[in-house]
Amino acid sequence: MFDIEEFIIAVFLTIEARLKELLTLYPPRRRGFAPRLSDSEV
């Protein structure tokens, strides 16, 4: 069983992996300045 910290980390890593998959198919930015934070950090 996960404790709360392990659960939060596991959820974050799962979402980050899925988000990377989606962003390769549908890139959200086409112009403008480079962001300071990655999409998973927002």
C-alpha positions as MATLAB code, in Angstrom:
seq = 'MFDIEEFIIAVFLTIEARLKELLTLYPPRRRGFAPRLSDSEV';
ca = [
       0.000    0.000    0.000;
       1.209    3.512   -0.810;
       1.674    6.173    1.764;
       0.508    9.652    0.725;
       3.916   10.829   -0.540;
       4.426    7.770   -2.730;
       0.883    8.090   -4.045;
       1.380   11.748   -5.034;
       4.672   10.949   -6.761;
       3.127    8.001   -8.624;
       0.201   10.128   -9.812;
       2.534   12.918  -10.921;
       4.755   10.548  -12.898;
       1.769    8.869  -14.533;
       0.263   12.184  -15.594;
       3.636   13.449  -16.822;
       4.139   10.349  -18.994;
       0.651   10.613  -20.522;
       1.066   14.348  -21.073;
       4.319   13.793  -22.987;
       2.527   11.285  -25.231;
      -0.283   13.745  -25.956;
       2.049   16.668  -26.574;
       3.923   14.773  -29.267;
       0.623   14.332  -31.117;
      -0.840   17.780  -30.419;
       1.814   20.430  -29.723;
       0.138   23.372  -27.951;
       2.606   26.135  -28.822;
       3.475   27.361  -32.247;
       4.961   30.817  -31.560;
       6.145   33.060  -28.776;
       8.695   32.918  -26.021;
       9.844   29.648  -24.493;
       8.005   28.908  -21.219;
       9.835   28.973  -17.914;
       7.906   25.969  -16.577;
       7.152   22.717  -18.321;
       3.524   21.744  -18.857;
       3.735   19.096  -16.160;
       4.966   21.646  -13.609;
       1.966   23.893  -14.165;
];
